[in-house]
Amino acid sequence: MRAMKIAFLLALVAIVAALALAGRAMLNDGRDGKPKSNRMVRALALRVGLSIALFLFILISHQMGWIHPTGVPLGQ
């Protein structure tokens, strides 16, 4: 169970890091007469890919019984 929490945390950190790289690329590209690169597009594509992979990992983990929803108790 603890390994799953660590895996989810690492995935979220990687997603935020990819978003930060995209922001940095957006601010630095095209300065001082340099042509714009496609670093921002690649960083955002990486972020989307990581997000989809995390979502699929959560779905598969639930189907395999590795994680269980706790939810909010109703009627109490």
A tleap script that builds the chain and sets N, CA, C and O, in Angstrom:
source leaprc.protein.ff14SB
mol = sequence {
  NMET ARG ALA MET LYS ILE ALA PHE LEU LEU
  ALA LEU VAL ALA ILE VAL ALA ALA LEU ALA
  LEU ALA GLY ARG ALA MET LEU ASN ASP GLY
  ARG ASP GLY LYS PRO LYS SER ASN ARG MET
  VAL ARG ALA LEU ALA LEU ARG VAL GLY LEU
  SER ILE ALA LEU PHE LEU PHE ILE LEU ILE
  SER HIE GLN MET GLY TRP ILE HIE PRO THR
  GLY VAL PRO LEU GLY CGLN
}
set mol.1.N position { 0.832 -1.192 0.000 }
set mol.1.CA position { 0.000 0.000 0.000 }
set mol.1.C position { 0.872 1.249 0.000 }
set mol.1.O position { 0.591 2.209 -0.717 }
set mol.2.N position { 1.928 1.234 0.804 }
set mol.2.CA position { 2.814 2.387 0.873 }
set mol.2.C position { 3.539 2.611 -0.451 }
set mol.2.O position { 3.795 3.750 -0.840 }
set mol.3.N position { 3.869 1.515 -1.142 }
set mol.3.CA position { 4.544 1.636 -2.434 }
set mol.3.C position { 3.642 2.324 -3.457 }
set mol.3.O position { 4.126 3.073 -4.306 }
set mol.4.N position { 2.338 2.075 -3.380 }
set mol.4.CA position { 1.405 2.717 -4.300 }
set mol.4.C position { 1.348 4.218 -4.058 }
set mol.4.O position { 1.315 5.006 -5.003 }
set mol.5.N position { 1.338 4.608 -2.787 }
set mol.5.CA position { 1.310 6.034 -2.475 }
set mol.5.C position { 2.564 6.724 -2.989 }
set mol.5.O position { 2.501 7.841 -3.501 }
set mol.6.N position { 3.699 6.055 -2.851 }
set mol.6.CA position { 4.955 6.626 -3.339 }
set mol.6.C position { 4.941 6.729 -4.861 }
set mol.6.O position { 5.400 7.724 -5.422 }
set mol.7.N position { 4.409 5.690 -5.535 }
set mol.7.CA position { 4.327 5.714 -6.998 }
set mol.7.C position { 3.418 6.847 -7.473 }
set mol.7.O position { 3.751 7.546 -8.431 }
set mol.8.N position { 2.278 7.033 -6.814 }
set mol.8.CA position { 1.375 8.121 -7.187 }
set mol.8.C position { 2.031 9.479 -6.950 }
set mol.8.O position { 1.905 10.384 -7.775 }
set mol.9.N position { 2.722 9.620 -5.836 }
set mol.9.CA position { 3.387 10.875 -5.521 }
set mol.9.C position { 4.481 11.193 -6.541 }
set mol.9.O position { 4.604 12.334 -6.986 }
set mol.10.N position { 5.274 10.187 -6.910 }
set mol.10.CA position { 6.316 10.403 -7.913 }
set mol.10.C position { 5.728 10.787 -9.265 }
set mol.10.O position { 6.278 11.636 -9.966 }
set mol.11.N position { 4.615 10.165 -9.628 }
set mol.11.CA position { 3.969 10.504 -10.891 }
set mol.11.C position { 3.452 11.942 -10.869 }
set mol.11.O position { 3.596 12.668 -11.853 }
set mol.12.N position { 2.860 12.349 -9.770 }
set mol.12.CA position { 2.366 13.732 -9.675 }
set mol.12.C position { 3.519 14.736 -9.704 }
set mol.12.O position { 3.400 15.798 -10.316 }
set mol.13.N position { 4.616 14.411 -9.057 }
set mol.13.CA position { 5.787 15.293 -9.088 }
set mol.13.C position { 6.324 15.393 -10.513 }
set mol.13.O position { 6.696 16.480 -10.956 }
set mol.14.N position { 6.370 14.275 -11.235 }
set mol.14.CA position { 6.841 14.299 -12.624 }
set mol.14.C position { 5.917 15.140 -13.505 }
set mol.14.O position { 6.390 15.847 -14.395 }
set mol.15.N position { 4.620 15.073 -13.270 }
set mol.15.CA position { 3.662 15.865 -14.051 }
set mol.15.C position { 3.870 17.356 -13.789 }
set mol.15.O position { 3.870 18.156 -14.725 }
set mol.16.N position { 4.044 17.728 -12.534 }
set mol.16.CA position { 4.266 19.139 -12.196 }
set mol.16.C position { 5.606 19.608 -12.749 }
set mol.16.O position { 5.716 20.746 -13.206 }
set mol.17.N position { 6.620 18.757 -12.716 }
set mol.17.CA position { 7.928 19.121 -13.264 }
set mol.17.C position { 7.846 19.352 -14.775 }
set mol.17.O position { 8.462 20.284 -15.291 }
set mol.18.N position { 7.094 18.515 -15.482 }
set mol.18.CA position { 6.921 18.707 -16.923 }
set mol.18.C position { 6.187 20.014 -17.208 }
set mol.18.O position { 6.496 20.699 -18.183 }
set mol.19.N position { 5.223 20.358 -16.371 }
set mol.19.CA position { 4.522 21.629 -16.543 }
set mol.19.C position { 5.466 22.810 -16.293 }
set mol.19.O position { 5.404 23.818 -16.996 }
set mol.20.N position { 6.334 22.680 -15.295 }
set mol.20.CA position { 7.310 23.737 -15.017 }
set mol.20.C position { 8.300 23.881 -16.173 }
set mol.20.O position { 8.677 24.998 -16.526 }
set mol.21.N position { 8.718 22.776 -16.757 }
set mol.21.CA position { 9.613 22.843 -17.915 }
set mol.21.C position { 8.947 23.538 -19.095 }
set mol.21.O position { 9.594 24.293 -19.822 }
set mol.22.N position { 7.660 23.285 -19.286 }
set mol.22.CA position { 6.931 23.947 -20.370 }
set mol.22.C position { 6.851 25.450 -20.120 }
set mol.22.O position { 7.016 26.244 -21.046 }
set mol.23.N position { 6.602 25.841 -18.882 }
set mol.23.CA position { 6.559 27.272 -18.560 }
set mol.23.C position { 7.890 27.946 -18.759 }
set mol.23.O position { 7.962 29.063 -19.270 }
set mol.24.N position { 8.954 27.260 -18.352 }
set mol.24.CA position { 10.299 27.814 -18.538 }
set mol.24.C position { 10.634 27.952 -20.021 }
set mol.24.O position { 11.222 28.949 -20.442 }
set mol.25.N position { 10.258 26.947 -20.808 }
set mol.25.CA position { 10.508 27.005 -22.248 }
set mol.25.C position { 9.718 28.138 -22.886 }
set mol.25.O position { 10.213 28.805 -23.795 }
set mol.26.N position { 8.493 28.361 -22.416 }
set mol.26.CA position { 7.662 29.430 -22.965 }
set mol.26.C position { 8.293 30.796 -22.694 }
set mol.26.O position { 8.261 31.686 -23.543 }
set mol.27.N position { 8.863 30.946 -21.504 }
set mol.27.CA position { 9.455 32.238 -21.162 }
set mol.27.C position { 10.790 32.484 -21.849 }
set mol.27.O position { 11.140 33.633 -22.115 }
set mol.28.N position { 11.543 31.425 -22.142 }
set mol.28.CA position { 12.886 31.597 -22.695 }
set mol.28.C position { 12.943 31.530 -24.207 }
set mol.28.O position { 13.872 32.088 -24.791 }
set mol.29.N position { 12.010 30.882 -24.868 }
set mol.29.CA position { 12.067 30.731 -26.327 }
set mol.29.C position { 11.813 32.060 -27.025 }
set mol.29.O position { 10.980 32.859 -26.597 }
set mol.30.N position { 12.544 32.275 -28.098 }
set mol.30.CA position { 12.352 33.448 -28.926 }
set mol.30.C position { 12.991 34.715 -28.391 }
set mol.30.O position { 12.724 35.800 -28.908 }
set mol.31.N position { 13.818 34.606 -27.381 }
set mol.31.CA position { 14.486 35.798 -26.839 }
set mol.31.C position { 15.760 36.097 -27.619 }
set mol.31.O position { 16.373 35.206 -28.208 }
set mol.32.N position { 16.132 37.335 -27.609 }
set mol.32.CA position { 17.381 37.800 -28.225 }
set mol.32.C position { 17.488 37.413 -29.692 }
set mol.32.O position { 18.579 37.112 -30.175 }
set mol.33.N position { 16.382 37.418 -30.396 }
set mol.33.CA position { 16.391 37.143 -31.827 }
set mol.33.C position { 16.569 35.685 -32.189 }
set mol.33.O position { 16.684 35.356 -33.370 }
set mol.34.N position { 16.594 34.803 -31.205 }
set mol.34.CA position { 16.741 33.371 -31.497 }
set mol.34.C position { 15.408 32.831 -31.995 }
set mol.34.O position { 14.350 33.290 -31.564 }
set mol.35.N position { 15.453 31.863 -32.898 }
set mol.35.CA position { 14.191 31.279 -33.358 }
set mol.35.C position { 13.553 30.443 -32.245 }
set mol.35.O position { 14.237 29.895 -31.380 }
set mol.36.N position { 12.242 30.364 -32.295 }
set mol.36.CA position { 11.524 29.582 -31.284 }
set mol.36.C position { 11.735 28.086 -31.544 }
set mol.36.O position { 11.774 27.636 -32.689 }
set mol.37.N position { 11.868 27.340 -30.459 }
set mol.37.CA position { 12.003 25.890 -30.576 }
set mol.37.C position { 10.674 25.246 -30.201 }
set mol.37.O position { 9.713 25.937 -29.860 }
set mol.38.N position { 10.627 23.937 -30.267 }
set mol.38.CA position { 9.397 23.237 -29.910 }
set mol.38.C position { 9.528 22.574 -28.538 }
set mol.38.O position { 8.875 21.562 -28.282 }
set mol.39.N position { 10.353 23.122 -27.660 }
set mol.39.CA position { 10.543 22.557 -26.320 }
set mol.39.C position { 9.265 22.607 -25.502 }
set mol.39.O position { 8.962 21.666 -24.768 }
set mol.40.N position { 8.513 23.692 -25.619 }
set mol.40.CA position { 7.283 23.814 -24.847 }
set mol.40.C position { 6.274 22.756 -25.286 }
set mol.40.O position { 5.612 22.148 -24.446 }
set mol.41.N position { 6.151 22.535 -26.578 }
set mol.41.CA position { 5.212 21.548 -27.095 }
set mol.41.C position { 5.595 20.155 -26.608 }
set mol.41.O position { 4.731 19.374 -26.209 }
set mol.42.N position { 6.887 19.844 -26.641 }
set mol.42.CA position { 7.336 18.531 -26.171 }
set mol.42.C position { 7.089 18.359 -24.679 }
set mol.42.O position { 6.680 17.282 -24.244 }
set mol.43.N position { 7.330 19.403 -23.886 }
set mol.43.CA position { 7.110 19.316 -22.437 }
set mol.43.C position { 5.629 19.145 -22.122 }
set mol.43.O position { 5.276 18.377 -21.228 }
set mol.44.N position { 4.763 19.844 -22.837 }
set mol.44.CA position { 3.328 19.693 -22.602 }
set mol.44.C position { 2.827 18.324 -23.067 }
set mol.44.O position { 1.947 17.735 -22.438 }
set mol.45.N position { 3.386 17.822 -24.168 }
set mol.45.CA position { 3.019 16.480 -24.623 }
set mol.45.C position { 3.461 15.436 -23.597 }
set mol.45.O position { 2.747 14.463 -23.356 }
set mol.46.N position { 4.620 15.630 -23.001 }
set mol.46.CA position { 5.090 14.729 -21.947 }
set mol.46.C position { 4.154 14.780 -20.749 }
set mol.46.O position { 3.836 13.744 -20.165 }
set mol.47.N position { 3.712 15.975 -20.380 }
set mol.47.CA position { 2.795 16.124 -19.243 }
set mol.47.C position { 1.477 15.413 -19.503 }
set mol.47.O position { 0.948 14.740 -18.619 }
set mol.48.N position { 0.948 15.557 -20.702 }
set mol.48.CA position { -0.305 14.887 -21.050 }
set mol.48.C position { -0.114 13.370 -21.028 }
set mol.48.O position { -0.968 12.642 -20.521 }
set mol.49.N position { 0.997 12.898 -21.571 }
set mol.49.CA position { 1.273 11.472 -21.565 }
set mol.49.C position { 1.404 10.912 -20.154 }
set mol.49.O position { 0.890 9.833 -19.861 }
set mol.50.N position { 2.088 11.641 -19.284 }
set mol.50.CA position { 2.227 11.208 -17.894 }
set mol.50.C position { 0.880 11.203 -17.178 }
set mol.50.O position { 0.601 10.304 -16.384 }
set mol.51.N position { 0.052 12.195 -17.453 }
set mol.51.CA position { -1.276 12.253 -16.826 }
set mol.51.C position { -2.145 11.086 -17.257 }
set mol.51.O position { -2.830 10.484 -16.429 }
set mol.52.N position { -2.126 10.761 -18.533 }
set mol.52.CA position { -2.900 9.630 -19.035 }
set mol.52.C position { -2.372 8.325 -18.453 }
set mol.52.O position { -3.150 7.450 -18.071 }
set mol.53.N position { -1.041 8.194 -18.386 }
set mol.53.CA position { -0.448 6.981 -17.820 }
set mol.53.C position { -0.833 6.821 -16.348 }
set mol.53.O position { -1.135 5.712 -15.908 }
set mol.54.N position { -0.825 7.911 -15.587 }
set mol.54.CA position { -1.215 7.845 -14.181 }
set mol.54.C position { -2.681 7.442 -14.052 }
set mol.54.O position { -3.023 6.617 -13.206 }
set mol.55.N position { -3.541 8.011 -14.877 }
set mol.55.CA position { -4.962 7.671 -14.841 }
set mol.55.C position { -5.170 6.194 -15.139 }
set mol.55.O position { -5.932 5.522 -14.444 }
set mol.56.N position { -4.492 5.678 -16.179 }
set mol.56.CA position { -4.625 4.260 -16.518 }
set mol.56.C position { -4.057 3.373 -15.413 }
set mol.56.O position { -4.610 2.310 -15.130 }
set mol.57.N position { -2.965 3.797 -14.790 }
set mol.57.CA position { -2.372 3.036 -13.692 }
set mol.57.C position { -3.329 2.948 -12.512 }
set mol.57.O position { -3.433 1.903 -11.870 }
set mol.58.N position { -4.025 4.037 -12.226 }
set mol.58.CA position { -5.006 4.022 -11.138 }
set mol.58.C position { -6.163 3.083 -11.480 }
set mol.58.O position { -6.609 2.314 -10.628 }
set mol.59.N position { -6.646 3.141 -12.707 }
set mol.59.CA position { -7.740 2.245 -13.111 }
set mol.59.C position { -7.320 0.780 -13.036 }
set mol.59.O position { -8.059 -0.055 -12.515 }
set mol.60.N position { -6.145 0.471 -13.554 }
set mol.60.CA position { -5.660 -0.911 -13.531 }
set mol.60.C position { -5.415 -1.373 -12.100 }
set mol.60.O position { -5.723 -2.514 -11.754 }
set mol.61.N position { -4.861 -0.495 -11.266 }
set mol.61.CA position { -4.615 -0.849 -9.868 }
set mol.61.C position { -5.919 -1.164 -9.147 }
set mol.61.O position { -5.977 -2.081 -8.329 }
set mol.62.N position { -6.949 -0.414 -9.448 }
set mol.62.CA position { -8.257 -0.676 -8.831 }
set mol.62.C position { -8.819 -2.012 -9.317 }
set mol.62.O position { -9.339 -2.794 -8.521 }
set mol.63.N position { -8.717 -2.276 -10.624 }
set mol.63.CA position { -9.234 -3.529 -11.176 }
set mol.63.C position { -8.483 -4.746 -10.629 }
set mol.63.O position { -9.076 -5.806 -10.426 }
set mol.64.N position { -7.180 -4.591 -10.392 }
set mol.64.CA position { -6.364 -5.696 -9.879 }
set mol.64.C position { -6.523 -5.872 -8.367 }
set mol.64.O position { -6.065 -6.868 -7.807 }
set mol.65.N position { -7.165 -4.913 -7.713 }
set mol.65.CA position { -7.365 -5.006 -6.276 }
set mol.65.C position { -6.207 -4.482 -5.449 }
set mol.65.O position { -6.141 -4.729 -4.245 }
set mol.66.N position { -5.294 -3.762 -6.082 }
set mol.66.CA position { -4.138 -3.219 -5.374 }
set mol.66.C position { -4.517 -2.008 -4.530 }
set mol.66.O position { -3.901 -1.749 -3.497 }
set mol.67.N position { -5.532 -1.268 -4.973 }
set mol.67.CA position { -6.019 -0.116 -4.216 }
set mol.67.C position { -7.523 -0.274 -4.041 }
set mol.67.O position { -8.189 -0.911 -4.857 }
set mol.68.N position { -8.052 0.309 -2.974 }
set mol.68.CA position { -9.472 0.220 -2.682 }
set mol.68.C position { -10.008 1.610 -2.379 }
set mol.68.O position { -9.379 2.368 -1.640 }
set mol.69.N position { -11.157 1.952 -2.939 }
set mol.69.CA position { -11.742 3.255 -2.636 }
set mol.69.C position { -12.263 3.269 -1.201 }
set mol.69.O position { -12.828 2.284 -0.727 }
set mol.70.N position { -12.071 4.375 -0.529 }
set mol.70.CA position { -12.589 4.485 0.826 }
set mol.70.C position { -13.886 5.278 0.821 }
set mol.70.O position { -14.842 4.913 1.506 }
set mol.71.N position { -13.924 6.353 0.058 }
set mol.71.CA position { -15.139 7.138 -0.064 }
set mol.71.C position { -15.538 7.824 1.236 }
set mol.71.O position { -14.845 7.755 2.250 }
set mol.72.N position { -16.669 8.478 1.159 }
set mol.72.CA position { -17.226 9.165 2.319 }
set mol.72.C position { -18.410 8.342 2.802 }
set mol.72.O position { -19.301 8.036 2.010 }
set mol.73.N position { -18.444 7.977 4.075 }
set mol.73.CA position { -19.582 7.179 4.569 }
set mol.73.C position { -20.890 7.978 4.486 }
set mol.73.O position { -20.952 9.128 4.920 }
set mol.74.N position { -21.911 7.366 3.935 }
set mol.74.CA position { -23.205 8.029 3.769 }
set mol.74.C position { -24.160 7.580 4.873 }
set mol.74.O position { -24.083 6.446 5.346 }
set mol.75.N position { -25.044 8.463 5.274 }
set mol.75.CA position { -26.085 8.133 6.213 }
set mol.75.C position { -25.635 8.052 7.672 }
set mol.75.O position { -26.283 7.387 8.480 }
set mol.76.N position { -24.569 8.700 8.005 }
set mol.76.CA position { -24.116 8.655 9.399 }
set mol.76.C position { -24.119 10.029 9.999 }
set mol.76.O position { -23.769 10.194 11.167 }
savepdb mol mol.pdb
quit
